[in-house]
Amino acid sequence: YYKGITATSGENATGGTITTSGGNTIHTFTVNGNFVAPSEGTVDYLIVGGGGGAEHKAFYGAGGGAGGYLYATGLSISAETHAAVIGPAGIGGSSSVTNGGDSSIFSLTADGGGFGPYTVDSGVGSDGGSGGGGAGASSASAGGSATAGQGYAGGSGQDTDGSGGGGGGSASVGSNGTKGSAGGTGAAADGGAGTSNSISGSAVYYAAGGASCYGWNTPAYGPGPSANNGTGWVDADNRGHGGSGNSSTNHTGGSNGIVIVSYTTGSFTANVEGGNMTLASTTTAAQAAPTKGDIVLTYTNGAGTTTLDTDITAEISAD
C-alpha cells in the first residue's frame, strides 16, 4: 500500500481499434498510435512492415517484397505507454520506387519490404523484411535478401526476353523469372507466399510477395490463390503485401503495415486511489522518562513518487 492505493484486477489496455474474440481483447493499429498498459502484463503481438513497391514499366519489372513479419505469444511488457508505428506502403510506378516503411512496438521492429526494380534501377532487387525480386535485364539480376527471421529473399530476374522475379514473402521465397521466346517475354513469376494468422480473431494472410510483370499493359497476376499471393492484395490494405510489377499503374504500390496486440480480457491490473492510511505502532512502556524518540519506517514506491512530510508524515507522543 502507498497512500491508500490498491491494485484491482480486470483492467484492459487502451489504444488502437479495440475488439474482442474468444476471451481475448485485441488492439489493431493501422495508423500510428499508443498502446497504454495500465500495469505489467503478458501479450501476444503481430508486427508487419509495409510492403515494397514495384515498377510498372514494360515486362521486365519485378515484384515487391513483403514487409517483415514478426509474431509471438507470451511477451511480458511494462506498465507504460508503448508507441505503435505503422510502416507505410512502398511507392510503385515508373520511377522513384521505394521500400516499404518499418513497423514497430515494444522495441521490436518489422522491416519494410524491398522494392522490385525495372532495368533502369540496376535490376537488382532491394533488400528488406522480404527481398524485392530482381528485374529482367540484359543479364540475370538477383533478388533482394531478407531480414533474418522476418521473411524470404526475392526471386531472380531472367536475362533478355525473360521476366523479373517475384518478391519474397513471409512464408517462402519469390519465384524466379522465366525465359521467353526471342522477342517475347517469360511468364510472370509468383510472389512468395504470405502467412495465415488468427490473432485478429479470424484467419488472415499477411506479408505476401508481389508477382512480376509478364507483358505490356497486362496485369501481372501470377499463379496461386489470391488469398496468400501478393498479386491478390488489392482491397486488403494493412497486410504488408508487396506490390506487383505489372505494366499498368494498378497494384504496383505495396500494402501498408499493421500492428496487432492481443491479451486475455481483464488480465491487467490498475492502481486505484483509496484515500489516506494511518498506521499506528503498538504502545511501548518506557523504562524511564524519555527525552528523545526514534521512528523507523521502511517503504517501497509501488507507483508514482513519495515526498516525505507530504505523502508520508510521522508523529510521536509520550504520556
C-alpha positions in Angstrom: 0.0 0.0 0.0 1.1 3.6 -0.7 -1.1 6.4 0.4 -4.1 4.1 0.3 -3.5 2.9 -3.3 -4.6 -0.7 -4.0 -4.3 -2.9 -7.1 -7.5 -4.1 -8.8 -7.8 -6.8 -11.5 -10.0 -6.9 -14.5 -8.5 -4.0 -16.4 -7.7 -3.6 -20.1 -5.2 -1.5 -22.0 -6.2 1.4 -24.3 -5.2 2.3 -27.9 -6.0 1.4 -31.5 -9.2 -0.2 -32.6 -10.4 -2.5 -29.8 -12.3 -5.7 -30.5 -12.9 -8.9 -28.6 -12.8 -12.6 -29.6 -12.7 -15.9 -27.7 -11.9 -14.3 -24.4 -9.2 -12.0 -25.8 -9.1 -8.3 -26.2 -7.5 -7.2 -29.4 -5.9 -3.8 -30.3 -5.4 -3.2 -34.0 -3.2 -0.3 -35.2 -3.5 0.7 -38.9 -2.1 4.2 -38.2 0.4 5.3 -35.6 -0.9 5.3 -32.1 -0.2 4.3 -28.5 -0.8 1.1 -26.6 -1.2 2.1 -23.0 -0.8 -0.8 -20.5 -2.2 0.0 -17.0 0.2 -2.5 -15.4 2.7 -5.1 -16.2 1.1 -7.9 -18.3 1.5 -10.5 -20.9 0.5 -10.1 -24.5 0.7 -11.7 -28.0 1.7 -9.5 -30.9 1.8 -9.3 -34.7 4.0 -6.7 -36.4 4.1 -6.4 -40.2 6.2 -3.8 -42.1 4.9 -2.0 -45.2 5.2 -4.0 -48.5 7.8 -2.8 -51.1 6.7 -1.1 -54.2 7.2 -2.3 -57.8 8.0 -0.8 -61.2 5.3 -1.0 -63.9 7.4 -0.2 -67.0 7.4 -3.0 -69.6 7.6 -6.7 -69.0 10.9 -6.8 -67.1 9.5 -5.3 -63.8 9.9 -7.4 -60.7 7.6 -7.9 -57.7 8.0 -6.0 -54.5 9.0 -7.9 -51.3 6.6 -8.3 -48.4 7.0 -6.3 -45.2 8.9 -8.1 -42.4 6.7 -10.4 -40.3 7.1 -10.8 -36.5 4.7 -12.8 -34.4 5.0 -14.2 -30.9 2.9 -15.1 -27.8 3.5 -14.5 -24.1 5.6 -11.3 -24.2 5.9 -9.6 -20.8 5.5 -5.9 -21.1 5.8 -3.0 -18.6 3.2 -0.6 -17.4 3.7 2.4 -19.7 2.7 3.9 -23.0 4.1 1.8 -25.9 4.3 3.6 -29.2 2.9 1.7 -32.2 4.4 2.8 -35.5 2.9 1.6 -38.8 5.2 1.3 -41.8 3.8 2.9 -45.0 3.5 1.1 -48.3 6.4 1.4 -50.7 5.8 3.6 -53.7 5.3 1.9 -57.0 5.2 3.2 -60.5 7.6 4.2 -63.3 10.1 6.0 -61.1 11.2 6.6 -57.5 10.1 3.2 -56.4 10.8 2.7 -52.7 10.9 0.1 -49.9 8.1 -0.2 -47.5 8.4 1.5 -44.1 9.2 -0.2 -40.8 6.5 -1.1 -38.3 7.3 -1.3 -34.6 6.1 -1.7 -31.0 7.6 -3.0 -27.7 11.2 -2.2 -29.0 10.6 -4.7 -31.8 10.8 -3.7 -35.5 9.5 -5.4 -38.6 11.4 -4.0 -41.6 9.7 -2.7 -44.7 9.8 -4.9 -47.8 12.3 -4.4 -50.6 11.2 -2.8 -53.8 11.1 -4.7 -57.1 13.0 -2.7 -59.8 13.0 -2.3 -63.6 16.2 -2.3 -65.6 16.7 1.5 -65.0 17.2 0.7 -61.3 20.3 -1.6 -61.9 18.0 -4.7 -62.0 18.9 -6.0 -58.5 16.1 -6.4 -56.0 16.2 -4.3 -52.9 16.8 -5.8 -49.5 14.1 -5.6 -46.9 11.9 -7.5 -44.5 11.4 -9.7 -47.5 13.5 -9.0 -50.6 12.3 -7.5 -53.8 12.5 -9.6 -57.0 15.3 -9.0 -59.5 14.3 -7.3 -62.8 14.6 -8.9 -66.2 17.6 -7.3 -67.8 20.4 -7.8 -70.3 21.8 -10.2 -67.7 20.1 -12.1 -64.9 19.5 -9.9 -61.8 19.5 -11.3 -58.3 16.6 -10.8 -55.9 17.0 -8.8 -52.7 17.8 -10.5 -49.4 15.5 -10.7 -46.4 15.9 -9.7 -42.8 16.7 -12.8 -40.7 13.6 -14.2 -39.1 11.3 -11.9 -40.9 10.9 -13.1 -44.4 12.4 -14.6 -47.5 14.5 -13.4 -50.5 13.1 -12.2 -53.8 13.4 -14.3 -56.9 16.0 -13.6 -59.6 15.1 -12.0 -62.9 16.0 -13.6 -66.2 18.1 -12.1 -68.9 16.9 -10.7 -72.3 13.4 -11.9 -73.2 12.8 -13.1 -69.6 10.6 -11.8 -66.9 11.5 -10.3 -63.5 11.5 -12.3 -60.3 8.7 -12.3 -57.7 9.1 -10.5 -54.4 9.8 -12.6 -51.3 7.0 -13.4 -48.8 6.9 -14.2 -45.1 6.5 -17.9 -45.8 8.6 -18.6 -49.0 11.0 -17.1 -51.5 9.7 -15.3 -54.6 9.8 -17.4 -57.8 12.5 -16.8 -60.4 11.7 -15.2 -63.7 11.4 -17.3 -66.8 12.8 -17.1 -70.3 10.5 -16.4 -73.3 10.9 -16.8 -77.0 13.1 -14.4 -78.9 11.4 -11.1 -78.8 8.9 -12.4 -76.4 8.6 -12.5 -72.6 8.7 -15.1 -69.9 5.7 -15.9 -67.7 5.1 -13.9 -64.6 6.9 -15.0 -61.5 4.8 -15.6 -58.5 5.5 -13.7 -55.3 6.4 -15.6 -52.1 3.5 -16.9 -50.0 2.2 -14.9 -47.1 1.4 -16.3 -43.6 -2.0 -17.0 -42.2 -2.5 -15.6 -38.7 -5.7 -15.6 -36.5 -4.6 -13.0 -33.9 -7.4 -10.7 -35.0 -10.0 -13.4 -34.3 -10.1 -14.7 -37.9 -7.6 -16.2 -40.2 -5.9 -13.6 -42.4 -2.9 -13.8 -44.7 -0.2 -11.3 -44.1 3.1 -10.3 -45.8 2.9 -12.0 -49.3 5.3 -11.0 -52.0 4.2 -9.3 -55.2 4.4 -11.1 -58.6 6.5 -9.8 -61.5 5.2 -8.4 -64.8 4.9 -10.6 -67.9 3.8 -8.3 -70.8 3.0 -4.9 -72.0 -0.2 -3.4 -70.4 -1.1 -6.7 -68.9 -1.7 -7.1 -65.1 0.9 -9.3 -63.6 -1.3 -11.7 -61.7 0.9 -14.7 -61.1 -0.4 -18.2 -60.4 -1.6 -19.3 -57.0 -4.7 -18.4 -54.9 -5.1 -14.7 -54.3 -5.5 -15.3 -50.5 -1.8 -15.9 -50.0 -0.3 -14.3 -53.1 0.8 -10.7 -53.2 -1.0 -10.2 -56.5 -4.4 -10.5 -54.8 -3.9 -7.9 -52.1 -5.9 -5.2 -53.7 -8.7 -4.1 -51.3 -6.7 -5.8 -48.5 -4.5 -2.9 -47.2 -2.6 -3.0 -43.9 -1.3 -6.5 -44.5 2.2 -5.8 -45.6 1.9 -7.3 -49.1 4.4 -6.4 -51.8 3.4 -4.6 -55.0 3.0 -6.3 -58.3 5.4 -5.4 -61.1 2.7 -5.1 -63.7 2.9 -2.9 -66.8 -0.1 -0.7 -66.0 -0.2 1.6 -63.0 -2.5 -0.7 -60.9 -1.3 -2.6 -57.9 2.3 -1.5 -58.1 2.4 0.0 -54.7 2.9 -2.1 -51.6 0.4 -2.6 -48.8 0.7 -0.6 -45.5 1.9 -2.4 -42.5 0.0 -3.3 -39.3 0.4 -3.9 -35.5 -2.0 -6.1 -33.6 -1.8 -6.8 -29.8 -3.9 -9.4 -28.0 -4.3 -10.5 -24.4 -6.7 -12.2 -22.1 -9.5 -9.8 -21.4 -9.2 -8.2 -17.9 -5.7 -9.6 -17.3 -4.2 -6.2 -16.4 -4.4 -4.6 -13.0 -4.9 -1.0 -12.2 -3.9 1.2 -9.2 -6.9 2.8 -7.6 -6.6 5.7 -5.1 -8.2 4.6 -1.9 -7.6 7.6 0.4 -5.1 8.2 3.2 -4.0 5.4 5.6 -3.0 5.8 9.2 -0.6 3.1 10.6 -0.1 3.1 14.4 2.5 1.2 16.2 1.8 -0.6 19.5 2.2 1.2 22.7 5.5 0.6 24.4 6.2 1.4 28.1 9.4 3.3 28.7 11.8 2.1 31.4 12.4 5.7 32.4 11.1 9.1 31.4 12.3 9.6 27.8 13.9 12.8 26.4 14.1 11.6 22.8 12.2 9.3 20.5 13.0 7.3 17.3 10.8 6.5 14.3 12.0 3.9 11.8 10.0 3.3 8.6 10.7 1.2 5.6 8.7 1.8 2.4 8.7 0.9 -1.3 7.2 3.0 -4.1 4.7 0.8 -5.8 3.7 3.5 -8.2 4.5 7.2 -8.6 6.8 9.1 -6.2 6.8 9.8 -2.5 7.6 13.1 -0.8 8.4 13.0 2.9 6.3 15.3 5.1 3.8 15.4 2.3 2.9 11.9 1.3 4.4 10.3 4.4 4.3 12.1 7.8 5.3 10.7 11.2 4.2 11.7 14.7 5.4 10.5 18.2 3.8 11.2 21.5 4.6 10.4 25.1 2.3 10.1 28.1 
